[in-house]
Amino acid sequence: MEKDLKDYRQSYEKDKLIKADLPENPLELFGAWFKIAENHPEIREVNAMSLATVGRDGFPKTRVVLLKSFSLNGFKFYTNYNSEKSGSILLNPKVCLSFFWPELEKQVIIKGEAKKTSAEDSEAYFKVRPRESQLGAWASEQSSEIPSREVLEARMENLEIQFKDKPIPRPPHWGGFEVKAMSFEFWQGRRSRLHDRFIYKLESTNWKIERLAP
């Protein structure tokens, strides 16, 4: 069976990206685009990003995770340290993050190196998570095989009883990663597929800006 998609076409005409308007620091442009996306009524999860890693099997794998903060220090997200993604990061910390906001016809691709955040940072974020999410961090042995959903739900019920009327501590296997960016690529859709693409590359302490062919 083959599904023909040749007629799936979209003309990109909402904005443009001009080199003369680019700031010296890519984080400034990322922040400006993120704010535009935050204020767009049709974008529900502006902080959803694709995280690409390379696993022990040598294959790249991409999954969507949620960005929880960004600054000059890096881009933070949180996960189970025993998960497949964490194992891949600890094996090879070079990762790629990508954001695509189709409503804006904008895309950002970030390459960098990931490292664990401090225990204090992980504790601080865990404390502000919804209680159900805190329990879920204990209930799910992320990426491990389970016989059925019922087993997972039973673990959750037992944990609700165990921690009833008690604060839920952070699991020792749960915490954050921070990605220190080495390059930013900004993509703005344009008519006739002649998109605007600019890449910022970190050279020592300065950012070099190059325009790329679409």
Summary of the structure (lengths in Angstrom):
residues: 214
radius of gyration: 20.1
end to end distance: 31.9
largest distance: 59.8
contacts: 547
relative contact order: 0.19
helix: 28%
strand: 34%
